[in-house]
């Protein structure tokens, strides 16, 4: 496929305004039999507090990393070009220095490996001609080294490349029964080897591929048009659970994220659905209010109404964990235009987990330029899961993905934005 057409095809796919294939329950008993339906009045409400744009503190630049500071510098492109759809931070080489890796829709995976002098040096890890929409790093063969898995949205395929020495042994392309949109790695069955979870856009569910089963896919239904998937131990039982953002219901006040609770053996039969804002594209979990329970955060892009025109999103939904596998009603907090992805980290060093959204804006390029977008929004936690205070960071191009981590280990979290439009990954550093 011509790389010149790739942005148009990806935008058309991402803006596909249909309800997907009919949901079918597998014959192997995978239907969740313990889904807790929230009451009709438990939909999200907009937060009472108006958003407040936080100015750059006067103390930035004095060299002292103080709690509450958010000292962002202008974005700088990492070396090399990649049509980035997702970016992640991992210790790729095992030298205890964080590295940066990105999936390129043109058909590559790019690595920026950190040198002893704290420079991020770029090279191609592998060719991946599957129009990668997401990637995940994990130990998929149990040898202790990080491997890479790539999900391709065009060919509905999955590749797992195992690491050998300084290179990789290419694995065969595995056909997925549905269209993948999100990918996550983790040990779901407790055997010490990482497995994979896929958000199945077309079949409406969480697909689990266990290493012990030679990565044979098994579907656990969730909802309409899942976009994002994350693995977290939400209920604290020691087993990874699957979090899925179902973006495609397109009914005001009825869009949901699904939590499917892992049984520790690779099964996800029990679950709960939580109503969130309009068009959730991504979901993650962290303890946002300091009570020891994980809370849900969903990034809500909106609803397609005319071609690539999305309206009604532009929020995160926060649903606090109540224990006993239950969550409170979601509260929506405004973000930038069109959040497609999010990252959780203590950005301002005050001990609370903050939220960073990648705001792509409209999928139509002209409308994106006219209406805004191409930003990262940092929503600062007040310690009680309130996110009225925020910092908006302008980017040269619209991001599809974001990662947050202290890569140079100076005590300040850095941000990385995957920008498909101009073939770049941008780094946003902080200067205390």
N, C-alpha and C positions, 0 to 999 in steps of 0.2 A: 504494500500500500504506500502511496506517495506520502511522505511526511508533511508536504504542504497541505494535504487535505485532513491531516490528523486533528487539528483543533476544531474544524468544522464538524467532523464525525463525532468527536468526543462531546462537543457542546450539544449536538442533536440528541445523543444518547442520554446525557445528563438531564436534558430538558424534556424528555419523553413524557408527555402528559397523558398517560393512560394508567389503568389500574393493574396492569400486569396480567400474567396468566392466572386462570382460576386456581384457587388454593385447593390442593388435594392432600388428604391425610394419608401418610404411608400405611401400608398394610401390616407393617411389623410392630405396630403398637406404639409408634413414636409420638402420637398425639398427646399434648400435655393434658393430664387429667386433674391437675390441681391449680388451674389458672384462677386467680382471684380477680374478679371484675370490680373495678371501683364504682362507687355509686354515681348516678347521673350528675350530681352537683360537684363532683370532685375534679372537674377540669381545671386547667391552669388559669390563674388570674394574673393580671399585670401588677407588678410591684407598685406600691403606693409612692415610694420615693422616686423623684425625678432623677435622671442620670446627671452626674456632675463630671465634667471634664477636668482631670487633675493636671495642674501646671507642673512643669519640671521644677523640682525643689531647688532652692538656691544653694543648698549644701552639695549638690552634685558637682563632682570634679575636685573635691577636697581630699580624695583618697581614702575616706573613711566610709565603710559600708554600714550605714545606719538603718535600723528597722523602719520600714515605712517609705523608704526612698524608692522611686522608680526613675532611674537615670538613663534613659534610652538615647543612643546615638543614631544618626541617620543610617538607613539600611545600606549594606555593602554586598555586592554580588560575590559569591564564592567563585574561584577560578573554574573555567570550563563551562560548557553549555549543555543543558539537559532540559528536555521538555517535561519538567517535573510535575508529577501528579501527587506524590506523597514523599515526605521527608521524615527520617527517624534518626535518633541518636543512640548509638550502641558502642560498646567497647569491642570493636571488630577484631583487633589484632591480639587481644588478651594482655595488653601491656598496661592496663589500668588507666589508660588515657581515653576519654570518650572520642568517638569518631562520628561522622555524619554520613548517612547513606540516603539515596533518593532513587525512586522509580522514574524512569523516563519514558514517556508515551511513544517516543520515536523508536523504542526498542532496546533500551540499555538500562543497566543499573550502575549508578555512579557512586563512588566512595571518596570521601574527603578524610584521609587518615591523618591523625594529629601527630606531628613530629615532636621530638623532645623539646624543640624550641617553641612549641605551642602554635605552630603553623598548620593549617588544614591543607593538605596536599591532595590534589584530585587525580583520580585515574578511573578507568572503566573496570568494573568488577566482572561484568559478563554481558554478553549480548542476549537480549530477551525479546525476540520478535513476536510478542503476543499482545502488543498495545497495553502495557502494564498499567493497571489502575491502582494497585496497591502492592506493598511488599511487607514481608515480616522476616525477622531474623530469629533463629532458634537452633538448638541442637537437635536436629531431626534424625540423626543416626546414632546418638549416644556415645560419640567419641570425645566429647568435651569441647569441641570447636564449634563456633557459630557458623551455621549454614544460612542460606537465603532462599526464601520461597517468594515467587512472583505470581500474582493473579492477573490474567489477561482478559480484558473485557471484550475484545473483538472476537477472538477465537474461543471464548468460554473455556479457557484452559488454565492449568496450574503447572508451574515448573518448580522443582526443588533441586537446587544445586548444592552439593555437599563440598565442604572445604577439605582440601588435602594440601598440607604444607602452606605455601604462599599463594596457591591457586584454587581452582574449583574443578570438580568432576561434574559435567553437565548431566542432569537427570532427564529422563524422557518427559515429554509433554503429556500431562494427564488431562483428559477431557472431563469437564465438569458438567453435570446434568442440567444446571441452570446458569444464568448469567451472574458472574461474581461482581461485587462492587466494593466490599471491604474485606480485609484479611487480618487475622490476628493469630499469634502463636502462643502456646502454653501447654503445660503437661496436664491434660484433663483427666487422665486415668491413673496417675500416680505411679507410673512405671519408670520415671526418671528420664524419659525421652519426650521431647516436645511434640505436640500435635498441632493441628491447624483448625481454625474456625473461619468460615466464609459467610458473608452476608449475601444470600441468594436473592438477587433482585427479581428474577422472573418467576421463581417458584414460591417466593414469599416465606422464607424461613432461614434458620441457622443451620448451615451444613457443617458437620464435624467430620474431620478426616484424621483418624488415629494412626500414628506410626505403627502400632502393633497390628493393625489391620491392613498394612501396606497402603495406607491413605485412601482406603475405599470410602466414598462419601455417604453420609447418612443425614437425612433432613429432619430437623425438628421445627415444625411450623411456628411462625411468629406473627406475621401480618403482611400488609400489602407493600410491595416494593422496598424491601430493606436496602439501606445504603451503607450504614456503618455497623461495625461489630467490634467489641472489646471483650477481653476475658479478665474478670476480676472475682475475687472471693467476697461477694457482697454480703452473704449471711454469716461469715466467720466460722464456717464448719471445716475449713482446711481444704475445700475443693473449689476449683475455679468454676465460676458461673459465666454464662453467655449473655452479654448485653447487646441488643439489636435495636437500631433506629429504623422504624418503619415509616417511610416518608410519603407513601402513596395513597392514603385514604382520601385525602382532600375533602374532609368534612370539618367545618369549623368546630373547634373544641373536641374533636374526636381522634386526632392523631395520637399515636402511642409509641412508647418504647417498650420493649419486651425484655424481661429478665427471666432467663431459663436456668434454673438451679442445677448445677452439676452434682451427680451422685458419687463422684470419685472414681467411677469405672467407665467413664465416657458417655454416660447417659444424661439426658436433659429433659426428663418427662414433666417435672413439676415447674411451675412458673407463675409469674404475675405480670400483668400489663399495667403501665402507668400512663395516664393521659398527660400530654405535654403540648407545646405550642404547635404552630402551623408548619408542617413539612419538616420533621426532624431528619437531618442528614447524618448526625453523629451523636454518639452517647459515650459517656465514661462515668467513673465513680471514684469518689474520694471522701474522706471525712472533712466536711466543710465547716462544721460547727463545733468540733472538738468534743463530741460526746462518745467517741469510740466506735460509732456506726458509720458505714459507708453511705453516702448520699449520691443521688443520680444527677448528672448534668447532661442536657441535650442541647445541641445547636440546631436551631429551627430556621431553615432556608426560606420556606414559604410554599405557595401553591402555584402551579402553572395555570394560567388562564387563557393566554393567547400565544401560541407558539412557544418561544423561549422566555416569555414575560412571567416572572414570578412575583407574587405579592403576598403580603400578610405574614411574613416570617420576621426576620431581623431580631431575634431574641435568643437567649438561652433560657431553658426551663430547669429549675432546681427543685428536686423532690427529696425531702429529707427522709433518711432511713429511720424507722420507728422500732426496729427489732422485729423478731418473729416473722421475717421475710415480708414486711409490709413497709409502705412508703406513704408519706403525707401528700396532700395535694400540691401540685407543682406551682411555683411562682415564676413568672416570666420577667426577665431583665433585658432591657434593650442593648443591642450590639450595633456593629456597623452593618452595612448593606449586604445581606445574603451570606450568613455564616455557613460554610460548607464543612468545616472541620474544626476541632478544638483540641487544646492541650491543657493539662492541669499541672501547676507548679507554684511554689511560693516565690513569686516574682519579686516582691518588695521586701523579703526577708523579715517579715513580722511574725512568722510562725503559722500563718494561715494559708490554706491552699487557694490560689487565685485561678482564674479562667482566662485563657487566651483563645480568641476565635480568628480563623482565617476567613475574611469577608470578601468573597468573590464578586459580589454584586450580581447584576443581571447577566445571564449567559450570553445574551446578545451584546456584542462588543460596543456598538454605538450607544445603546442604552446604558451600558456599564460606565462609559465615559461621561455621559450626560448626567446620570443620577448618582454617581459616586460608586464606591466599591474600592477594590485594590487597597485594602487596609488590613492591619491587624488591630484587634481591639483587646486590650488588657483590662479585664474586670477585676478590680481589687476587692478582696474579701474583707468585710468588717469584723470578722471573727465569729459572726452568728449567721453565716451564709447569706449576708446581704451584699449586693453588688452594684450599688448606685454609683460609686466612684470608679472612673475608668480613664484609660489613656488610649488615645487613637494614634496609630503609627501609619503614616502614608507609605505605600509601596509603589515602585515604578510600574508594577504589573499586578494583575489580580492573582491572589493565591488560591490554590486548591487544598493545600495541606499546611500544617504548622507543627513544629516541635519546640519544646522548651526544656532547657537543661543548662547546667553550669559546665560548659564544655572546656573552657580554659582554666577552670577550678580556681577562680579568683574570688569566690564567694557571692557572685552575682549571676542570676539566671540569664542566659542568652536565648534569643528567639531565632528560629529558622523557618523561612516561608518558601514553599514549593510553588513557583509561578510558571504555569504552562505557557502563558502568552508570549513571554520573551525569552524562554528557554534558560531560566536562571533559578538558582537557589540563593535567597538573600539571607544574610546574617545581620541581626540587630543586637549589638552589644550594649552593655551598660557600663557607665563610667561613674563609680561611686564618688 
